[in-house]
């Protein structure tokens, strides 16, 4: 059985980042960061207008507005691969897809199953709640 390190459970709101922390947010393919966590990423931490995916300043975008969970999965997999290559960074994943995109944690959290054992990826409590039922 896997024990969840409480330091990897995110609080509801991320308001500040330390050096080496990356704010992971839900985006759209066009990179129009006009609302929700995407707007915060754009205004505060260097998300690039016009870039929908990947590392941008002190942020990482995962497109969530173009289809269901199976359309989002490749971008989550790419993110997890990126995080695996950058253990020196700490990734703070917001509840991507669960705001403007309209998905539930039950639909999105399972996409992060491969991140469970990765100490540099922090997930929202509601994602952990879903994942812990299947760990």
C-alpha positions in Angstrom: 0.0 0.0 0.0 1.2 3.5 -0.8 1.2 6.1 1.9 0.6 9.6 0.7 3.2 12.2 1.7 1.1 15.0 3.1 3.6 17.5 1.6 2.4 16.4 -1.8 -1.3 17.3 -1.0 -2.0 20.8 -2.3 -4.2 23.3 -0.5 -7.2 24.8 -2.3 -5.4 27.9 -3.6 -1.9 28.5 -4.7 -1.0 32.1 -4.2 2.8 32.1 -4.1 5.6 30.1 -5.7 9.1 29.4 -4.3 12.1 29.1 -6.6 12.0 25.7 -8.4 8.2 25.4 -8.0 6.1 25.1 -11.2 2.4 26.0 -11.3 0.6 23.4 -13.4 -2.7 24.6 -14.9 -5.4 23.7 -17.3 -5.2 25.5 -20.6 -6.7 25.5 -24.1 -4.8 24.5 -27.2 -4.7 28.1 -28.4 -3.0 29.4 -25.2 -5.7 32.0 -24.6 -5.2 32.3 -20.9 -8.4 34.3 -20.2 -9.8 32.8 -17.0 -9.4 30.6 -14.0 -5.9 29.2 -13.1 -4.7 30.0 -16.7 -5.3 33.7 -16.1 -3.4 33.5 -12.8 -0.6 31.7 -14.5 -0.4 34.3 -17.2 -0.6 37.3 -14.8 1.7 36.1 -12.1 4.1 33.4 -13.3 5.0 33.8 -16.9 2.5 31.7 -18.9 2.8 32.7 -22.5 -0.2 33.9 -24.4 -0.5 31.7 -27.5 1.2 28.7 -26.0 -1.3 26.1 -24.8 1.0 23.3 -23.6 4.3 22.8 -21.8 6.7 24.8 -19.7 6.1 28.6 -19.7 8.0 30.7 -17.2 7.3 29.2 -13.8 4.2 27.4 -15.1 3.3 24.3 -17.1 0.1 24.2 -19.3 -2.0 21.1 -19.9 -4.7 21.5 -22.5 -8.2 20.5 -21.2 -10.7 22.3 -23.3 -10.6 20.3 -26.6 -12.3 17.1 -25.6 -12.9 14.4 -23.0 -10.4 12.8 -20.7 -9.0 10.5 -23.4 -8.1 13.7 -25.4 -6.4 15.2 -22.3 -4.5 12.0 -21.4 -1.6 12.5 -23.9 -0.9 15.9 -22.5 -0.9 14.6 -18.9 1.4 11.8 -20.0 3.8 14.3 -21.6 3.7 16.4 -18.4 4.6 13.3 -16.3 7.4 12.5 -18.6 8.7 16.1 -18.3 8.5 16.0 -14.5 10.4 12.7 -14.5 13.2 14.3 -16.4 13.3 17.3 -14.0 13.4 16.0 -10.5 15.0 19.3 -9.4 11.6 21.0 -9.9 8.5 20.7 -7.8 5.2 20.6 -9.8 2.1 22.0 -8.1 -0.8 20.6 -10.1 -4.1 22.5 -9.9 -7.5 20.8 -10.4 -6.9 20.9 -14.1 -10.1 20.4 -16.2 -12.3 20.8 -13.1 -13.2 24.5 -13.5 -14.1 26.1 -16.8 -13.6 22.8 -18.7 -16.4 21.2 -16.6 -14.9 17.8 -15.7 -14.9 16.2 -12.2 -12.0 15.0 -10.2 -13.3 11.4 -10.8 -12.8 12.0 -14.5 -9.4 13.7 -14.4 -7.5 12.3 -11.4 -7.0 8.8 -12.9 -5.0 10.4 -15.7 -2.4 11.1 -13.0 -2.0 7.5 -11.7 1.6 7.3 -13.1 2.5 10.4 -10.9 1.6 8.7 -7.6 5.1 7.6 -6.8 6.8 10.8 -8.1 7.9 12.9 -5.2 8.2 16.0 -7.3 4.5 16.1 -8.3 2.0 17.5 -5.9 -1.7 17.0 -6.5 -4.9 18.5 -5.2 -6.6 16.8 -2.3 -9.6 15.8 -4.4 -7.3 14.1 -6.9 -5.6 12.2 -4.1 -9.0 11.2 -2.7 -9.9 9.6 -6.1 -6.4 8.0 -6.6 -6.2 6.6 -3.1 -9.2 4.4 -3.8 -7.2 2.7 -6.5 -3.6 2.7 -5.1 
